Amino acid sequence: MSSIDPQYQVLVRAPGDSGTSHALGPYRLEPLISRAEQGATTAWRVRIEAGVRTPVSYHARSEELYLVTSGGGRTWLNSVEHPLVPGVFLRLPPGTTHSFEAGPGGLEMLDIHAPGCWPDHDTFFVGGTIP
């Protein structure tokens, strides 16, 4: 049996188990993999409150995968609008500009980056910093 790199440990997290959640502008982010646990990816629970639209952002190096888990709304990927409902999957190659608007029930998504990405690493907002 081969040895497993300790940074790649099995993780099981229920909502709120990470113990940390923070706001990034209109986003409410809960990291599912801490910096200390990070291997090749990062994963986040993302919440956007009802009626809120996020600024346009992109990641220069990271591919980003979203799965809408509850609520709904719409997204703009490279300026093309797409509706969002539970179960919709999005794949954003590096450099894809994106923005979200939550519907009346808010919007919750699972967000995975490869390689890993943090708000202070490989996250860029069109027009500068997040308002």
HELIX and SHEET records of a PDB file:
SHEET    1   A 6 HIS A  22  LEU A  24  0                                        
SHEET    2   A 6 TYR A  27  PRO A  31 -1                                        
SHEET    3   A 6 THR A  42  ILE A  48 -1                                        
SHEET    4   A 6 HIS A  98  ALA A 114 -1                                        
SHEET    5   A 6 GLU A  63  LEU A  77 -1                                        
SHEET    6   A 6 VAL A  80  LEU A  84 -1                                        
SHEET    1   B 6 HIS A  22  LEU A  24  0                                        
SHEET    2   B 6 TYR A  27  PRO A  31 -1                                        
SHEET    3   B 6 THR A  42  ILE A  48 -1                                        
SHEET    4   B 6 HIS A  98  ALA A 114 -1                                        
SHEET    5   B 6 GLU A  63  LEU A  77 -1                                        
SHEET    6   B 6 PHE A  89  LEU A  92 -1                                        
SHEET    1   C 2 SER A  57  TYR A  58  0                                        
SHEET    2   C 2 PHE A 124  PHE A 125 -1                                        
END                                                                             
